[in-house]
Amino acid sequence: MAKIVIMGPAHPLRGGLATFNQRLAEQFNDEGHECSIVSFSLQYPSFLFPGTTQFSSDPAPAALTIHTLVNSVNPLNWLTVGRKLREWKPDLVVVRYWLPFMGPALGTILRQVKKNKHTRIVCIADNVIPHEKRIGDLAFTKYFIKVPDAFVAMSEKVLEDLRQFTNKPAQLVQHPLYDNFGEAVSKVEARKFVGIDVADKVLLFFGFIREYKGLDLLLKAMAHEGLKKENIKLLIAGEFYEDEKPYRQLIEEHKLQERVILKTSFIPDGQVKYYLCSGDCVVQPYKHATQSGVTPLAYHFEKPMIVTNVGGLPSLVPNEKVGLVCEPNPDAIAASILRFYQLGEQYFIPHLRSEKQKYSWSKLTGAILTLGGVSQPDSLS
């Protein structure tokens, strides 16, 4: 049995990173290890956070130990937390790296931890080169990346980016399925909850709305004559993380008011299944990408996907099997939407059920433990 600490967001912070970290901790504990999470007392200063709130209204996860310790902007706190973790002497620290802004805090804490000459550090790198560039990105990332002993990437693109900074051991492991949002519900039940007609053709765009995710491309695709003729609708479920005005202008400009359904507040974990199960298909019209947490959600709820040919998305969505892959422009997206309805949702379900078997949490924990030089329990080795 190993003593493991995950460093990254967790309850009461909200969002995909927190959900992932909590599910990963549960997996380590289920496998016989002792795993806790060290989270943030201050993750982002309010002026850097684009959403309405950083905090979840959901109850804390049962049977998980979460230490709310890290202040991302206070260097004295970094030293204090680093010394505390050094004294805890975990066998392994699994640290999330998703934004260069976190490089100074995490890099300083982990330098303190390594002074105990015992703890190994494995980084799960969500992004190495960020989607939205800022001053200091390169220096902050270089500072952080010197510390971990090894890395896990969840897309080829991140692995490729990582190699620009380090030749330390690294392994590609696909993002496991989000299986902690409950079981699927019927489309009738889901649409009743969301408030949309069960007979409509409805696409789903799910998740935080940011420029690189290409919602503007999808809205332009929705203006295509073929989609108008079929009265295909779009459900946008997720919070704006940037100015919503340009998107609303596109809806008005293309007269999409009757065909676009806006549910643009944060979706609590307990409601995720209703939104995923209400759409015929999940559309990810990204302009650029590493990997996406929406993809494993779609797999779990067995929803076909339309994704653009960027980053790691095409490798996760075999074309004309679990979904469709197209170029990131409105015409190509519109053509794929029409192709989806030509094939029908049920065409994709057997392929989804087969393909989703590849994405297990045990594969991720196995890779982390191997990279960290930690022995696995006999039942799993």
C-alpha positions as CSV (number, residue, x, y, z in Angstrom):
1,M,0.0,0.0,0.0
2,A,1.3,3.4,-1.0
3,K,0.7,6.8,0.7
4,I,-0.4,9.1,-2.2
5,V,-1.3,12.8,-2.3
6,I,-3.0,14.4,-5.3
7,M,-2.3,18.1,-5.7
8,G,-5.0,20.0,-7.5
9,P,-8.5,21.4,-7.3
10,A,-11.1,19.5,-5.2
11,H,-14.4,20.3,-3.4
12,P,-15.6,22.9,-2.6
13,L,-14.0,24.1,-5.8
14,R,-16.0,23.1,-8.9
15,G,-15.3,22.0,-12.4
16,G,-13.8,19.2,-14.4
17,L,-10.4,19.2,-12.7
18,A,-12.0,18.8,-9.3
19,T,-14.3,16.1,-10.5
20,F,-11.3,14.2,-12.1
21,N,-9.1,14.5,-9.0
22,Q,-11.8,13.2,-6.7
23,R,-12.6,10.2,-9.0
24,L,-8.9,9.4,-9.3
25,A,-8.5,9.5,-5.5
26,E,-11.4,7.1,-5.1
27,Q,-9.7,4.8,-7.6
28,F,-6.4,4.8,-5.7
29,N,-8.3,4.1,-2.4
30,D,-10.3,1.3,-4.1
31,E,-7.1,-0.3,-5.1
32,G,-5.8,-0.4,-1.6
33,H,-3.7,2.7,-1.3
34,E,-4.1,5.6,1.1
35,C,-4.9,8.7,-1.0
36,S,-5.8,12.2,-0.1
37,I,-6.1,15.5,-2.0
38,V,-4.3,18.8,-1.3
39,S,-6.4,21.5,-2.8
40,F,-6.5,25.3,-2.9
41,S,-7.7,27.8,-0.3
42,L,-7.3,30.3,-3.1
43,Q,-7.2,28.9,-6.6
44,Y,-7.6,32.1,-8.7
45,P,-7.8,35.7,-7.6
46,S,-11.4,36.8,-8.5
47,F,-10.2,39.1,-11.3
48,L,-8.6,36.2,-13.1
49,F,-11.7,33.9,-12.8
50,P,-14.0,34.2,-15.8
51,G,-17.1,32.4,-14.3
52,T,-19.7,33.4,-11.7
53,T,-18.2,31.4,-8.8
54,Q,-15.4,29.1,-8.2
55,F,-17.3,27.0,-5.6
56,S,-19.7,24.1,-5.9
57,S,-23.1,23.9,-4.2
58,D,-22.9,20.0,-4.3
59,P,-22.1,18.2,-1.1
60,A,-18.5,17.1,-0.4
61,P,-17.6,13.7,-1.7
62,A,-18.0,11.0,0.9
63,A,-15.0,9.0,2.2
64,L,-12.4,11.4,0.7
65,T,-9.8,13.4,2.7
66,I,-9.4,16.8,1.2
67,H,-6.9,19.3,2.7
68,T,-7.7,22.9,1.6
69,L,-4.2,24.4,1.8
70,V,-2.7,26.1,-1.2
71,N,-2.9,29.8,-1.9
72,S,-1.8,30.3,-5.5
73,V,-0.5,33.8,-5.0
74,N,1.2,33.7,-1.6
75,P,4.8,32.6,-1.7
76,L,5.0,32.3,2.1
77,N,2.1,29.8,1.9
78,W,4.0,27.8,-0.8
79,L,6.9,27.3,1.6
80,T,4.6,26.4,4.5
81,V,2.6,23.9,2.4
82,G,5.8,22.4,1.0
83,R,7.3,21.8,4.4
84,K,4.0,20.2,5.6
85,L,4.0,17.8,2.7
86,R,7.7,17.1,3.1
87,E,7.0,16.1,6.7
88,W,4.0,13.9,5.6
89,K,6.5,12.0,3.5
90,P,4.0,10.5,1.0
91,D,5.4,7.8,-1.3
92,L,3.9,9.6,-4.3
93,V,2.6,13.1,-5.2
94,V,0.4,13.2,-8.3
95,V,0.2,16.9,-9.4
96,R,-2.1,18.4,-12.0
97,Y,-0.6,21.0,-14.4
98,W,-3.1,22.8,-16.5
99,L,-2.1,26.5,-16.5
100,P,1.2,28.3,-16.3
101,F,-0.2,30.6,-13.7
102,M,0.1,27.7,-11.3
103,G,3.7,27.0,-12.1
104,P,5.3,29.2,-9.4
105,A,3.1,27.9,-6.6
106,L,3.2,24.2,-7.5
107,G,6.9,24.3,-8.5
108,T,7.9,25.9,-5.2
109,I,5.8,23.5,-3.1
110,L,7.2,20.5,-4.8
111,R,10.8,21.6,-4.5
112,Q,10.2,21.6,-0.7
113,V,8.7,18.2,-0.8
114,K,11.6,16.6,-2.7
115,K,13.9,17.6,0.1
116,N,12.7,14.6,2.1
117,K,14.6,12.4,-0.4
118,H,11.7,9.9,-0.4
119,T,8.6,11.3,-2.3
120,R,8.4,10.7,-6.0
121,I,6.4,13.2,-8.1
122,V,4.3,12.3,-11.2
123,C,2.6,15.1,-13.1
124,I,-0.7,14.7,-15.0
125,A,-0.2,17.4,-17.7
126,D,-3.5,18.6,-19.0
127,N,-1.9,21.4,-21.0
128,V,1.8,22.4,-21.3
129,I,1.3,25.1,-23.8
130,P,-2.0,26.9,-22.9
131,H,-4.9,27.6,-25.1
132,E,-4.9,31.3,-24.3
133,K,-1.4,32.7,-24.1
134,R,-0.2,35.2,-21.4
135,I,3.0,36.9,-20.4
136,G,5.1,34.6,-18.2
137,D,3.8,31.3,-19.6
138,L,7.1,30.0,-20.8
139,A,9.1,31.0,-17.7
140,F,6.4,29.6,-15.3
141,T,6.2,26.3,-17.2
142,K,10.0,25.8,-17.3
143,Y,10.1,26.4,-13.6
144,F,7.5,23.8,-12.8
145,I,8.6,21.1,-15.3
146,K,12.0,20.8,-13.7
147,V,10.5,19.3,-10.6
148,P,8.4,16.1,-11.5
149,D,10.1,12.8,-11.9
150,A,7.7,11.7,-14.7
151,F,4.6,12.8,-16.6
152,V,1.3,11.4,-17.8
153,A,-0.3,13.1,-20.9
154,M,-3.8,12.4,-22.0
155,S,-3.3,13.3,-25.7
156,E,-0.6,13.1,-28.3
157,K,-0.6,16.9,-28.6
158,V,0.3,17.4,-24.9
159,L,3.0,14.7,-25.1
160,E,4.4,16.5,-28.1
161,D,4.3,19.8,-26.3
162,L,5.9,18.3,-23.3
163,R,8.9,17.1,-25.3
164,Q,9.8,20.8,-26.0
165,F,10.6,21.1,-22.3
166,T,11.8,17.8,-21.0
167,N,13.0,14.3,-21.9
168,K,11.9,12.8,-18.5
169,P,9.8,9.6,-18.6
170,A,6.3,10.3,-19.9
171,Q,3.4,8.1,-20.9
172,L,0.3,8.6,-22.9
173,V,-2.9,7.4,-21.2
174,Q,-6.3,8.4,-22.6
175,H,-8.7,10.3,-20.4
176,P,-10.8,7.8,-18.4
177,L,-14.5,7.8,-18.6
178,Y,-16.4,10.1,-16.2
179,D,-18.5,7.4,-14.6
180,N,-19.4,9.4,-11.5
181,F,-22.3,11.4,-12.8
182,G,-24.9,8.6,-12.5
183,E,-26.4,6.3,-15.0
184,A,-28.0,7.4,-18.2
185,V,-31.7,8.4,-18.2
186,S,-34.1,8.1,-21.1
187,K,-34.3,10.9,-23.6
188,V,-37.9,11.5,-22.6
189,E,-37.0,12.0,-18.9
190,A,-33.9,14.1,-19.8
191,R,-35.8,16.4,-22.1
192,K,-38.6,16.8,-19.6
193,F,-36.0,17.9,-17.0
194,V,-34.3,20.3,-19.4
195,G,-37.6,21.6,-20.9
196,I,-37.3,20.6,-24.6
197,D,-39.6,18.7,-26.9
198,V,-38.9,15.0,-27.1
199,A,-39.7,15.0,-30.9
200,D,-37.1,17.7,-31.8
201,K,-33.8,17.0,-33.4
202,V,-31.4,18.5,-30.9
203,L,-27.6,18.8,-30.9
204,L,-25.7,19.5,-27.6
205,F,-22.8,21.8,-27.0
206,F,-21.7,21.2,-23.4
207,G,-19.2,22.8,-21.1
208,F,-17.6,26.1,-20.3
209,I,-17.8,28.5,-23.3
210,R,-14.3,29.8,-24.4
211,E,-13.1,31.1,-27.7
212,Y,-11.0,28.1,-28.6
213,K,-14.0,25.8,-28.3
214,G,-15.5,27.1,-31.5
215,L,-19.1,27.8,-30.5
216,D,-19.1,30.6,-33.0
217,L,-18.3,28.1,-35.8
218,L,-21.2,25.9,-34.7
219,L,-23.6,28.9,-34.6
220,K,-22.6,29.8,-38.1
221,A,-23.1,26.1,-39.1
222,M,-26.6,26.2,-37.6
223,A,-27.5,28.9,-40.2
224,H,-26.9,26.4,-43.0
225,E,-30.0,26.0,-45.2
226,G,-30.0,22.2,-44.8
227,L,-30.1,22.5,-41.0
228,K,-32.9,25.1,-41.2
229,K,-34.9,22.8,-43.5
230,E,-34.6,19.9,-41.0
231,N,-35.4,22.3,-38.1
232,I,-32.3,21.0,-36.2
233,K,-31.9,22.7,-32.9
234,L,-28.9,23.4,-30.7
235,L,-28.8,23.2,-26.9
236,I,-26.0,25.2,-25.4
237,A,-25.4,24.0,-21.8
238,G,-22.6,25.6,-20.0
239,E,-21.3,28.9,-18.5
240,F,-19.8,31.7,-20.5
241,Y,-16.1,32.1,-19.6
242,E,-15.8,35.2,-21.8
243,D,-18.0,37.9,-23.2
244,E,-21.3,36.4,-24.3
245,K,-22.3,39.4,-26.5
246,P,-20.6,38.1,-29.8
247,Y,-22.4,34.8,-29.5
248,R,-25.8,36.5,-28.9
249,Q,-25.1,38.7,-31.9
250,L,-24.5,35.6,-34.1
251,I,-27.8,34.1,-32.9
252,E,-29.6,37.3,-33.8
253,E,-27.7,37.9,-37.1
254,H,-28.6,34.4,-38.3
255,K,-32.1,34.4,-36.9
256,L,-31.5,31.4,-34.7
257,Q,-33.5,32.5,-31.8
258,E,-36.1,29.7,-32.3
259,R,-33.5,27.0,-32.9
260,V,-30.9,27.8,-30.2
261,I,-31.7,26.9,-26.5
262,L,-29.5,28.7,-24.0
263,K,-28.9,27.1,-20.6
264,T,-25.8,29.1,-19.8
265,S,-25.5,28.8,-16.1
266,F,-23.2,26.4,-14.4
267,I,-24.5,22.8,-14.6
268,P,-24.3,21.1,-11.1
269,D,-22.9,17.5,-11.1
270,G,-26.4,16.1,-10.3
271,Q,-27.8,17.6,-13.5
272,V,-25.1,16.6,-15.9
273,K,-26.8,13.3,-16.9
274,Y,-30.0,15.1,-18.0
275,Y,-28.2,17.4,-20.4
276,L,-26.0,14.7,-21.9
277,C,-28.9,12.4,-22.3
278,S,-31.2,15.1,-23.9
279,G,-29.1,15.6,-27.0
280,D,-29.0,13.4,-30.1
281,C,-25.3,14.1,-30.5
282,V,-22.6,16.1,-28.7
283,V,-20.8,18.6,-30.9
284,Q,-17.2,19.7,-30.1
285,P,-16.4,22.3,-32.8
286,Y,-13.0,23.2,-31.3
287,K,-10.6,25.5,-33.1
288,H,-7.6,23.9,-31.3
289,A,-7.5,21.3,-28.6
290,T,-5.4,19.0,-26.5
291,Q,-8.0,16.6,-25.1
292,S,-11.5,17.3,-23.8
293,G,-13.3,16.2,-20.7
294,V,-16.6,16.3,-22.7
295,T,-15.5,13.3,-24.8
296,P,-15.3,10.8,-21.8
297,L,-18.7,12.2,-20.6
298,A,-20.2,11.5,-24.0
299,Y,-18.7,8.0,-24.0
300,H,-20.1,7.2,-20.6
301,F,-23.6,8.3,-21.6
302,E,-23.2,6.6,-25.0
303,K,-23.7,9.8,-27.0
304,P,-22.3,10.0,-30.6
305,M,-19.9,13.0,-31.2
306,I,-19.1,15.4,-33.9
307,V,-15.6,16.7,-33.4
308,T,-13.2,18.9,-35.4
309,N,-9.9,17.6,-36.7
310,V,-7.7,19.3,-34.1
311,G,-5.4,18.2,-31.3
312,G,-6.2,14.9,-29.7
313,L,-9.9,14.8,-30.6
314,P,-9.8,12.7,-33.8
315,S,-7.9,9.9,-32.1
316,L,-10.6,9.6,-29.5
317,V,-13.5,9.6,-31.9
318,P,-13.1,7.1,-34.7
319,N,-14.8,8.5,-37.8
320,E,-18.2,7.1,-38.7
321,K,-18.0,4.7,-35.8
322,V,-18.5,6.6,-32.5
323,G,-19.0,9.8,-34.3
324,L,-17.9,12.1,-37.1
325,V,-14.7,14.1,-37.6
326,C,-14.7,17.2,-39.7
327,E,-12.6,20.3,-40.4
328,P,-13.1,23.3,-38.1
329,N,-15.2,25.5,-40.4
330,P,-19.0,26.1,-40.5
331,D,-19.6,24.3,-43.8
332,A,-17.8,21.2,-42.7
333,I,-19.6,21.1,-39.4
334,A,-23.0,21.6,-41.0
335,A,-22.2,18.7,-43.5
336,S,-21.3,16.4,-40.6
337,I,-24.5,17.3,-38.7
338,L,-26.6,16.4,-41.8
339,R,-24.5,13.2,-42.2
340,F,-25.2,12.3,-38.5
341,Y,-28.9,12.5,-39.0
342,Q,-28.7,10.6,-42.2
343,L,-27.0,7.7,-40.4
344,G,-29.1,8.1,-37.2
345,E,-28.1,8.0,-33.6
346,Q,-28.6,4.3,-33.2
347,Y,-26.0,3.6,-35.9
348,F,-23.2,4.7,-33.5
349,I,-24.3,3.0,-30.3
350,P,-22.6,-0.4,-30.8
351,H,-19.3,1.2,-31.7
352,L,-19.6,3.5,-28.6
353,R,-20.2,0.5,-26.3
354,S,-17.2,-1.3,-27.8
355,E,-14.8,1.7,-27.9
356,K,-15.5,2.9,-24.4
357,Q,-14.0,-0.2,-22.9
358,K,-10.5,1.3,-23.6
359,Y,-10.9,4.1,-21.1
360,S,-10.6,2.8,-17.6
361,W,-9.4,4.5,-14.4
362,S,-7.2,1.4,-13.5
363,K,-5.1,2.1,-16.7
364,L,-4.4,5.6,-15.5
365,T,-3.5,4.6,-11.9
366,G,-1.4,1.7,-13.2
367,A,0.6,4.1,-15.4
368,I,1.0,6.6,-12.6
369,L,2.2,4.0,-10.1
370,T,4.7,2.5,-12.6
371,L,6.1,5.9,-13.5
372,G,6.3,6.7,-9.8
373,G,8.1,3.5,-9.0
374,V,5.3,2.4,-6.6
375,S,4.4,-1.2,-6.1
376,Q,0.8,-2.1,-6.8
377,P,-1.3,-4.4,-4.6
378,D,-0.9,-8.1,-5.5
379,S,-4.5,-8.2,-6.8
380,L,-3.7,-5.5,-9.4
381,S,-0.1,-6.2,-10.3
